[in-house]
Amino acid sequence: MNEAKHTSPTTNGSPLDPATGLSGRRITRFLPPAFAHIPVMAEVVTETLSTVPSGPILDATIGGGGHSYEILKSRVDLNVIGIDQDPEALAAAKSKLAGFENRISLIHGRFDDLSVVTKHIGKQKLSGFLFDLGVSSYQLDNPHRGFSFRNDGPLDMRMNPESQITAGKYVNDSSEQELASLLYNYGDERYSKRIAKAIVSMRPIASTKELANIISDAMPARSRRSSGHPARRSFQALRIAVNCEIEILESSIRESIQMLKVGGRGVVLSYHSGEDRIVKRVLRELAGLDTSNSKYLPEVRHEKEILLLARKAQRASSDEISRNPRASSALLRKFEKVSEL
Ligand SMILES: C[S@@+](CC[C@H](N)C(=O)[O-])C[C@H]1O[C@@H](n2cnc3c(N)ncnc32)[C@H](O)[C@@H]1O
């Protein structure tokens, strides 16, 4: 991505800050909504962790603390170390988990820095962990965070407001080629080239609504009418890039598995296929299963560190999806550590 060389005017007349790529003008006046997020497949999570030895559970993406609340309620001999890179999420988790004050530790940071967890547990190992990936409903629904294509807001999308690169930076400073591959690789967007071209021709772009309209106009009419909002995949791709969601996933899962006790369990919830492909590959490899995926060859088994508790990713029930549509894309993988290799 090229660095912004000067402060450029936006289409709403307000300058973009070259450091963040954000418009200086407030786009919408609003009151932040209360933290609302329904934990996905919470019963499966607590049931999976019901057999683990006593001790610490890492909630690597604690969000509003919904899953942690259920975990702490389900067993008095578990405590939670919760990480989130979003201070607003941590504040919500703190209030949600106020009744368990002596059994929780909250850490502001990214889950690829697990040294903070080691500092907390010393020589102890983890009894379990949960990664509930992606964004919370609160982040999506809060226009000033800039994740939503439905509400107008700044092109931000940072989960951690202290990090430097915003969606605005990607949108306004990347080359057409860089944008096209970002949209294709992280969003599976088949019209990535057309969209990238349209974005570059309309720059500078300041707001989520402007961007959503440009994306929508760049798509062929027939695909605009098909499943979901036309900007959904592009917004997902930008969010993944801004928050480095893919790069750190594999190493973080591997490291967390090393930190598990034998008998400890892990659960990973992903919400799009690119993420789940990475999780599946790592887990199959550590479970001693061949990862070549050839259906013509017999499955090769090697020494194994974990046992998969289900062969396929588990999905939410239709009942849960009707209560919480966010659960419709969830893919849950669970396993138990069976040996130290
Ligand atoms: C789907 S929400 C988790 C919701 C939570 N399970 C609950 O029940 O409320 C994902 C959370 O993970 C955080 N997050 C995403 N990627 C992260 C990362 N790499 N490091 C730390 N936190 C991250 C987001 O800020 C968000 O609050």
Ligand as a Chemical Component Dictionary entry (heavy atoms), coordinates in Angstrom:
data_LIG
# 
_chem_comp.id                   LIG 
_chem_comp.type                 NON-POLYMER 
_chem_comp.pdbx_formal_charge   0 
_chem_comp.three_letter_code    LIG 
# 
loop_
_chem_comp_atom.comp_id 
_chem_comp_atom.atom_id 
_chem_comp_atom.alt_atom_id 
_chem_comp_atom.type_symbol 
_chem_comp_atom.charge 
_chem_comp_atom.model_Cartn_x 
_chem_comp_atom.model_Cartn_y 
_chem_comp_atom.model_Cartn_z 
_chem_comp_atom.pdbx_ordinal 
LIG C1  C1  C 0  -17.474 -12.629 17.798 1  
LIG S1  S1  S 1  -16.883 -11.506 18.975 2  
LIG C2  C2  C 0  -16.800 -12.459 20.432 3  
LIG C3  C3  C 0  -18.079 -12.468 21.202 4  
LIG C4  C4  C 0  -17.989 -13.207 22.523 5  
LIG N1  N1  N 0  -17.720 -14.610 22.349 6  
LIG C5  C5  C 0  -19.249 -13.008 23.327 7  
LIG O1  O1  O 0  -19.901 -14.004 23.667 8  
LIG O2  O2  O -1 -19.603 -11.862 23.626 9  
LIG C6  C6  C 0  -15.209 -11.390 18.551 10 
LIG C7  C7  C 0  -14.405 -10.457 19.454 11 
LIG O3  O3  O 0  -13.041 -10.773 19.226 12 
LIG C8  C8  C 0  -12.283 -9.603  19.151 13 
LIG N2  N2  N 0  -11.147 -9.955  18.319 14 
LIG C9  C9  C 0  -11.152 -10.313 17.016 15 
LIG N3  N3  N 0  -9.909  -10.594 16.594 16 
LIG C10 C10 C 0  -9.098  -10.432 17.673 17 
LIG C11 C11 C 0  -7.693  -10.588 17.879 18 
LIG N4  N4  N 0  -6.885  -10.947 16.905 19 
LIG N5  N5  N 0  -7.206  -10.374 19.105 20 
LIG C12 C12 C 0  -8.030  -9.991  20.132 21 
LIG N6  N6  N 0  -9.360  -9.807  19.993 22 
LIG C13 C13 C 0  -9.888  -10.026 18.777 23 
LIG C14 C14 C 0  -13.212 -8.570  18.569 24 
LIG O4  O4  O 0  -12.820 -7.280  18.962 25 
LIG C15 C15 C 0  -14.557 -8.989  19.152 26 
LIG O5  O5  O 0  -14.846 -8.280  20.328 27 
# 
loop_
_chem_comp_bond.comp_id 
_chem_comp_bond.atom_id_1 
_chem_comp_bond.atom_id_2 
_chem_comp_bond.value_order 
_chem_comp_bond.pdbx_ordinal 
LIG C1  S1  SING 1  
LIG S1  C2  SING 2  
LIG S1  C6  SING 3  
LIG C2  C3  SING 4  
LIG C3  C4  SING 5  
LIG C4  N1  SING 6  
LIG C4  C5  SING 7  
LIG C5  O1  DOUB 8  
LIG C5  O2  SING 9  
LIG C6  C7  SING 10 
LIG C7  O3  SING 11 
LIG C7  C15 SING 12 
LIG O3  C8  SING 13 
LIG C8  N2  SING 14 
LIG C8  C14 SING 15 
LIG N2  C9  SING 16 
LIG N2  C13 SING 17 
LIG C9  N3  DOUB 18 
LIG N3  C10 SING 19 
LIG C10 C11 SING 20 
LIG C10 C13 DOUB 21 
LIG C11 N4  SING 22 
LIG C11 N5  DOUB 23 
LIG N5  C12 SING 24 
LIG C12 N6  DOUB 25 
LIG N6  C13 SING 26 
LIG C14 O4  SING 27 
LIG C14 C15 SING 28 
LIG C15 O5  SING 29 
# 
